Amino acid sequence: MNCLHCGAPVLINDVCSECGLKQEYLIKAWNTSLYYYNQGLKDAKIRNLTGAEEALKLSLRYYKANIDARNLLGLVYYETGQVVEALAQWVISSNYQPQENPALRYLKIVQGNQNKLNAYDQAAKKYNLTLHYVRQKNHDLALIQLKRVLSENPHFVKAYLVLALVYMQNGNADKAKKALQRALKIDKFNPLAQHYLTDLQKNERQYTSGVVAEPIYEDDWANEKAVEELDAPEDEEELDSEETARRKIREIIERGAAAEDINSEQNLEVGSYKEIKYGKHNVLYLIAGLTIGIAAMFFLIMPARVKRITNENQELKSAYSAELSGKNVMIASLQDSNAQLEADITALRQQMEAEAAANGGNSINDSVMTGVQAYMNGSKQDALVALGTIDLTRSDLSEATKSCIRTIVNGCPDEMAAYRSNGLTAYGAENYQEAINQLQIFCNLNPDDVEARFSLAKSYENVGNVEASNALYQDINTRFPDSEYVTTMYQ
């Protein structure tokens, strides 16, 4: 024999070898759980859903793994509009018995309609907001929210009870009675609804004598005609899919398995409430909807989509063609510039070789050759360092040399900008030696930047090199007489 609680072997003294529980108590608890389950099933069959809920809760208190009691409790919750509580019970049930469990089908059916599930969730939130309004005695807003709640969840018994209370507070006994009758139609022996209805009958004169302006709402429940039809018999042929499902659930509860057919040795398979079917026209509606959707897609959506995609492709093709043409022009221009540069370098090299042969070589030509070689090797920084020792304002430089140096300088704009920026930054930080190192290269290769030359002159003056600073001041006064950097002592 195995333990009813944990499944471990039971010892000869009728005590579990694993959990230590005595089997006599477990069997008694199991039988008590079955008793309350049978009581809850009987109450559900006569639509005493409140009594069924209490009995099924007691059943689960004695044995929480009673799958049939938990599934039936979920159905009772669902029938009274408490969808969240119903889903919770079915999820717990499916965890206890993950196979051959009717709760799996219930979950699939309810969770399959995500829009309706969201509507139930919104109804619960609006119900909580209604309670807040009722506590604040803001009855008009409470009525608006309650009618929205019942529009989304027409089986919400608690919402009917609160609605009846609000009508009673407003002195509208007739509508309060109708709300209570609708609640009793769902839960036949609901004690609160019966208590409120009895109270209304005792004090009918008090409530009917009140004259309260009732706001008019456009929803179906508030419509007087719809209220009068609440007690009218319903034709299942005219019910929508949701109401048909609810009717099936009510039939399932009323057809529940008899208590006499259940004993402690059986697995308690309540097959009578397994089937939950929707309206018989759902398949036809689904096929018609799919057919209309497919036709609309092919005749309305697809042509416009194909046209839009074709236009986008044409625009993309035109953009690519224009970009390709621009790239081709740029490549041709770069090739021409490269050819011209190579020709200038070749001519300059020949000229410098001739001058070196005639003069025995000099440092300027060496610097130019070093800079040209570094630039052709792709090292722009090294090229500027080598060429930065040559001042382009020197009169002994040939035009070919100046042209070659300017060509290389024009090809290194970012590096030249870095020398200027670093030099001015160092000058502003009073790091005059670093400013000289940076600005000397920049000013030699770009002698027309008067601000940089003035900063270089100031840097020389601050480090004590008066000769160099005076030469730069005189150059500025001579070449830039209209500049704001002109120094009057050298004019």
C-alpha positions in Angstrom: 0.0 0.0 0.0 1.3 3.4 -0.9 0.7 6.7 1.1 -2.2 8.8 -0.1 -0.2 11.9 0.6 3.3 11.3 -0.9 3.0 7.9 -2.6 5.7 6.3 -0.4 5.3 2.8 1.0 3.2 2.5 4.1 4.7 0.6 7.1 3.0 -2.3 8.9 1.8 0.1 11.6 -0.2 2.0 9.0 2.2 5.0 9.0 4.0 6.4 5.9 7.7 5.6 5.8 8.4 8.9 4.1 6.1 11.7 5.5 5.1 9.9 8.8 1.4 10.5 8.3 -1.1 7.9 9.6 -3.2 6.5 6.8 -6.3 6.4 8.9 -6.3 10.2 9.1 -5.6 10.6 5.3 -8.4 8.2 4.4 -10.8 10.1 6.7 -9.7 13.4 5.2 -10.2 12.0 1.7 -13.7 10.7 2.5 -14.6 14.1 4.0 -13.3 15.8 0.8 -15.5 13.5 -1.2 -18.5 14.2 1.0 -18.2 18.0 0.5 -17.5 17.5 -3.2 -20.8 15.6 -3.6 -22.6 18.3 -1.6 -21.1 20.9 -3.9 -22.2 19.0 -6.9 -25.7 18.7 -5.6 -25.9 22.4 -5.0 -24.5 23.2 -8.4 -27.2 21.0 -10.0 -29.9 23.1 -8.4 -28.0 26.4 -9.2 -27.1 27.1 -5.6 -23.7 28.3 -6.8 -22.9 30.1 -3.5 -23.5 27.0 -1.5 -21.6 24.9 -4.1 -18.7 27.3 -3.8 -18.5 27.0 0.0 -18.9 23.2 -0.1 -16.1 22.8 -2.7 -13.8 25.1 -0.8 -14.3 22.8 2.3 -13.6 19.8 0.0 -10.3 21.3 -1.1 -9.4 22.2 2.5 -9.5 18.5 3.4 -7.7 17.4 0.2 -6.3 20.0 -2.0 -5.5 17.6 -4.8 -9.1 16.7 -5.4 -9.1 17.4 -9.1 -12.9 17.0 -9.6 -13.7 19.4 -6.8 -11.2 22.0 -8.1 -12.5 21.7 -11.7 -16.1 22.1 -10.5 -15.2 25.1 -8.4 -13.6 26.7 -11.5 -16.9 26.1 -13.4 -18.9 27.7 -10.5 -16.5 30.7 -10.6 -16.8 31.0 -14.3 -20.6 30.8 -14.2 -20.8 33.6 -11.6 -18.5 35.8 -13.8 -15.3 35.4 -11.7 -13.2 34.4 -14.7 -9.8 35.1 -13.1 -10.6 32.9 -10.1 -11.9 30.1 -12.5 -8.6 30.2 -14.5 -6.6 30.0 -11.2 -8.4 26.9 -10.1 -8.0 25.2 -13.5 -4.3 26.1 -13.7 -3.7 24.5 -10.2 -5.7 21.5 -11.3 -3.6 21.0 -14.4 -0.5 21.2 -12.3 -1.7 18.4 -10.1 -2.8 16.3 -13.0 -1.2 17.4 -16.3 -2.8 14.6 -18.4 -6.4 13.6 -19.1 -7.6 16.5 -17.1 -10.8 18.4 -18.2 -9.2 21.6 -16.9 -6.9 21.6 -19.8 -9.8 21.9 -22.2 -11.4 24.6 -20.1 -8.2 26.6 -20.2 -7.8 26.2 -23.9 -11.4 27.3 -24.6 -11.3 30.4 -22.3 -7.8 31.5 -23.1 -8.3 30.8 -26.9 -10.3 34.0 -27.2 -7.8 36.6 -26.2 -10.0 39.5 -26.9 -12.7 38.2 -24.6 -10.2 37.4 -21.9 -8.9 41.0 -22.1 -12.6 42.2 -21.8 -12.9 40.1 -18.6 -9.8 41.7 -17.3 -11.0 45.2 -18.0 -14.3 44.4 -16.4 -12.6 43.3 -13.2 -10.6 46.6 -13.2 -13.7 48.6 -13.7 -15.5 46.7 -10.9 -12.7 47.7 -8.5 -13.0 51.3 -9.7 -16.8 51.0 -9.0 -16.2 50.0 -5.4 -14.0 53.1 -5.0 -16.8 55.3 -6.4 -19.4 53.6 -4.1 -17.2 54.2 -1.0 -17.1 57.9 -2.1 -20.9 57.9 -2.5 -20.4 59.0 -6.2 -23.3 57.0 -7.4 -23.5 58.4 -10.9 -20.0 57.3 -11.8 -20.6 54.0 -10.1 -23.6 53.4 -12.3 -21.6 54.2 -15.4 -18.8 51.8 -14.5 -21.2 49.0 -13.4 -23.1 49.1 -16.7 -19.9 48.9 -18.6 -18.8 45.9 -16.4 -22.0 44.1 -17.0 -21.8 44.8 -20.7 -18.5 43.1 -20.9 -19.3 40.3 -18.3 -23.1 39.8 -18.1 -22.8 36.9 -15.6 -20.9 38.9 -13.0 -23.1 38.3 -9.9 -21.1 40.6 -7.6 -21.6 43.5 -10.0 -25.4 42.9 -10.0 -25.4 43.0 -6.2 -23.5 46.3 -6.2 -25.8 47.7 -8.9 -28.8 46.8 -6.8 -27.3 48.5 -3.8 -26.6 51.7 -5.8 -30.2 51.7 -7.1 -31.5 51.2 -3.5 -29.4 54.2 -2.4 -30.9 56.2 -5.2 -34.5 55.1 -4.3 -35.0 53.2 -7.5 -36.6 50.0 -6.1 -37.8 48.7 -9.5 -34.4 48.6 -11.1 -32.8 47.3 -7.9 -35.3 44.4 -8.0 -34.5 43.6 -11.7 -30.8 43.6 -10.9 -31.4 41.2 -8.0 -33.6 39.0 -10.1 -30.9 38.7 -12.7 -28.4 37.8 -10.0 -30.8 35.1 -8.7 -31.3 33.8 -12.2 -27.6 33.0 -12.3 -27.1 32.0 -8.6 -30.6 30.8 -7.5 -29.9 30.9 -3.7 -27.5 33.7 -3.4 -27.9 34.8 0.2 -27.0 38.5 -0.3 -29.4 38.8 -3.3 -32.2 37.2 -1.2 -31.5 39.4 1.7 -31.6 42.6 -0.4 -34.8 41.4 -2.1 -36.4 40.8 1.2 -35.4 44.2 2.4 -36.8 45.8 -0.7 -40.1 44.0 -0.2 -40.3 45.2 3.4 -39.4 48.8 2.6 -41.0 49.1 -0.9 -42.8 52.3 -0.1 -39.7 53.9 1.2 -37.7 53.3 -2.0 -40.6 53.9 -4.5 -41.4 57.3 -2.9 -37.9 58.7 -3.7 -37.7 60.9 -6.8 -34.2 60.6 -8.2 -33.2 61.8 -11.7 -31.9 58.8 -13.4 -29.2 59.4 -16.1 -29.9 57.8 -19.5 -27.2 55.4 -20.8 -27.0 54.0 -24.2 -25.8 50.5 -23.4 -28.2 47.5 -23.9 -28.5 46.6 -20.2 -29.7 50.1 -19.2 -32.3 50.1 -22.0 -35.7 49.5 -20.4 -36.7 47.1 -23.1 -33.6 45.0 -22.6 -34.3 44.9 -18.8 -37.8 43.6 -19.4 -36.4 40.9 -21.6 -34.0 39.6 -18.9 -36.7 37.2 -17.7 -37.8 36.1 -21.1 -36.9 32.6 -22.3 -33.8 32.5 -24.5 -33.7 30.6 -27.8 -30.3 28.9 -28.3 -30.7 29.3 -32.0 -30.3 33.0 -31.6 -27.5 33.0 -29.0 -24.0 34.1 -30.0 -21.0 31.8 -29.5 -20.2 33.2 -26.0 -23.8 32.8 -24.6 -24.0 29.3 -26.2 -20.8 28.4 -24.3 -22.3 29.7 -21.1 -25.4 27.7 -21.7 -23.4 24.6 -22.2 -21.5 25.2 -19.0 -24.8 25.5 -17.1 -26.1 22.3 -18.6 -22.8 20.6 -17.7 -23.2 21.7 -14.1 -26.8 20.5 -14.0 -25.8 17.2 -15.5 -23.0 16.7 -13.0 -22.1 13.2 -11.9 -24.3 11.8 -9.1 -22.7 11.5 -5.7 -23.8 7.9 -5.4 -21.5 6.9 -8.3 -18.3 8.0 -6.5 -16.4 6.1 -3.9 -13.0 6.4 -2.3 -11.5 3.7 -4.5 -12.3 5.5 -7.8 -10.4 8.3 -9.5 -13.4 10.6 -9.5 -13.7 11.2 -13.3 -16.6 13.6 -13.6 -17.2 13.1 -17.3 -20.5 14.9 -17.3 -19.0 18.3 -17.5 -16.2 17.7 -20.0 -17.9 18.9 -23.1 -17.9 22.6 -23.7 -19.0 23.4 -27.3 -19.7 26.6 -29.0 -22.6 27.5 -31.3 -23.1 25.2 -34.3 -22.8 28.1 -36.7 -19.3 29.1 -35.7 -17.7 27.0 -38.4 -19.8 28.6 -41.1 -19.1 32.1 -39.7 -15.4 31.3 -39.7 -15.4 30.0 -43.3 -17.4 33.0 -44.5 -15.0 35.4 -42.7 -11.9 33.7 -44.1 -13.4 33.8 -47.6 -14.3 37.5 -47.4 -10.9 38.3 -45.9 -9.0 36.4 -48.7 -11.1 38.1 -51.4 -10.5 41.5 -49.9 -6.8 40.8 -49.7 -6.5 39.8 -53.3 -8.8 42.4 -54.8 -8.2 45.4 -52.6 -5.0 45.0 -50.6 -2.7 43.1 -52.9 -2.9 45.4 -56.0 -2.1 48.5 -54.0 0.7 46.7 -52.2 2.2 45.4 -55.4 2.0 48.9 -56.9 3.6 50.5 -53.9 6.4 47.9 -53.9 7.0 48.5 -57.6 7.2 52.2 -57.1 9.6 51.7 -54.2 11.8 49.5 -56.3 11.9 52.0 -59.2 12.8 54.8 -56.7 15.5 52.7 -55.2 16.9 51.8 -58.6 17.0 55.4 -59.6 18.7 56.4 -56.4 21.3 53.6 -56.9 21.9 54.7 -60.5 22.4 58.3 -59.5 24.8 57.4 -56.7 26.7 55.0 -59.0 27.1 57.8 -61.5 28.4 60.2 -58.8 30.9 57.6 -57.6 32.1 57.1 -61.1 32.6 60.8 -61.6 34.5 61.0 -58.3 36.7 58.1 -59.1 37.6 59.7 -62.5 38.4 63.0 -60.8 40.5 61.3 -58.2 42.4 59.3 -60.9 43.1 62.6 -62.7 44.2 64.3 -59.5 46.5 61.3 -58.7 48.0 61.4 -62.2 48.6 65.1 -61.9 50.2 64.6 -58.4 52.4 61.9 -59.7 53.5 64.0 -62.6 54.3 67.0 -60.3 56.2 64.7 -57.9 58.2 63.2 -60.8 59.0 66.7 -62.1 60.0 67.9 -58.7 62.1 64.9 -58.0 64.0 65.4 -61.3 64.5 69.1 -60.5 65.7 68.4 -57.0 68.1 65.7 -58.3 69.4 68.2 -60.8 69.9 70.8 -58.1 71.4 68.3 -55.7 73.8 67.2 -58.4 74.7 70.9 -59.1 74.9 72.0 -55.5 76.1 68.9 -53.8 72.6 68.4 -52.1 71.0 70.5 -49.3 68.7 69.9 -46.3 65.6 71.4 -48.0 65.6 68.9 -50.8 66.2 66.1 -48.3 63.2 67.3 -46.3 61.0 67.5 -49.4 62.1 64.1 -50.6 61.4 62.6 -47.2 58.0 64.2 -47.0 57.1 63.1 -50.6 58.2 59.6 -49.8 56.2 59.4 -46.6 53.1 60.8 -48.3 53.3 58.3 -51.1 53.6 55.5 -48.5 50.4 56.7 -46.9 51.9 58.3 -43.7 50.5 61.8 -43.8 51.7 62.6 -40.3 55.3 61.8 -41.1 55.0 63.8 -44.4 53.9 66.9 -42.5 56.6 66.5 -39.9 59.3 66.4 -42.6 57.8 69.2 -44.7 57.0 71.3 -41.6 60.7 72.3 -41.4 60.3 74.3 -44.7 58.9 77.8 -44.6 56.9 78.4 -47.8 57.6 82.2 -47.5 61.3 81.6 -48.3 62.3 83.3 -51.5 64.9 80.6 -52.4 62.2 77.9 -52.9 61.3 77.1 -56.5 57.7 77.3 -57.7 57.8 73.5 -58.4 58.9 72.8 -54.8 56.2 75.1 -53.4 53.5 73.5 -55.7 54.5 70.0 -54.6 54.4 70.9 -50.9 51.0 72.7 -51.3 49.6 69.6 -53.1 50.7 67.4 -50.2 49.3 69.9 -47.6 46.0 70.1 -49.4 45.8 66.3 -49.2 46.2 66.4 -45.4 43.4 68.8 -44.1 42.6 66.9 -40.9 46.2 66.6 -39.9 46.8 70.3 -40.5 43.7 71.2 -38.5 45.0 69.1 -35.7 48.3 71.0 -35.6 46.5 74.3 -35.5 44.0 73.3 -32.8 46.7 71.7 -30.6 48.9 74.7 -30.9 46.2 77.2 -30.1 45.1 75.0 -27.1 48.7 74.8 -25.8 49.1 78.6 -26.2 45.8 79.2 -24.3 47.1 76.9 -21.5 50.4 78.8 -21.4 52.3 75.7 -22.6 54.4 77.9 -24.9 57.0 75.3 -26.0 54.3 72.8 -27.0 52.5 75.6 -28.9 55.8 76.4 -30.7 56.2 72.7 -31.7 52.7 72.5 -33.1 52.3 76.0 -34.6 55.7 76.1 -36.3 54.8 73.2 -38.5 51.4 74.6 -39.3 52.7 78.2 -40.0 55.5 77.0 -42.2 53.1 75.0 -44.4 50.2 77.5 -44.2 51.9 81.0 -43.9 48.6 82.9 -44.6 46.9 82.1 -41.2 47.6 85.4 -39.4 46.0 84.2 -36.1 48.3 81.2 -35.9 51.4 83.3 -36.8 50.5 85.8 -34.1 50.1 83.0 -31.5 53.4 81.5 -32.6 55.1 85.0 -32.2 53.7 85.4 -28.8 54.9 81.9 -27.8 58.4 82.7 -28.9 58.2 86.0 -27.0 57.1 84.2 -23.8 60.0 81.6 -24.0 62.5 84.4 -24.5 63.3 84.0 -28.2 62.9 87.7 -29.1 64.6 87.4 -32.5 62.1 84.8 -33.8 59.1 86.7 -32.3 60.2 90.0 -33.9 60.6 88.4 -37.2 57.1 87.0 -37.1 55.7 90.4 -35.9 57.4 92.2 -38.8 56.1 89.5 -41.3 52.6 90.1 -40.0 52.8 93.9 -40.3 54.2 93.5 -43.8 51.9 90.9 -45.3 48.8 91.7 -43.3 48.8 95.5 -42.8 45.0 95.6 -42.3 44.8 92.8 -39.8 43.9 93.3 -36.2 47.1 91.5 -35.2 49.4 94.3 -36.5 51.9 95.4 -33.9 52.5 99.2 -33.9 56.0 99.1 -32.6 57.2 97.4 -35.8 55.4 99.6 -38.3 
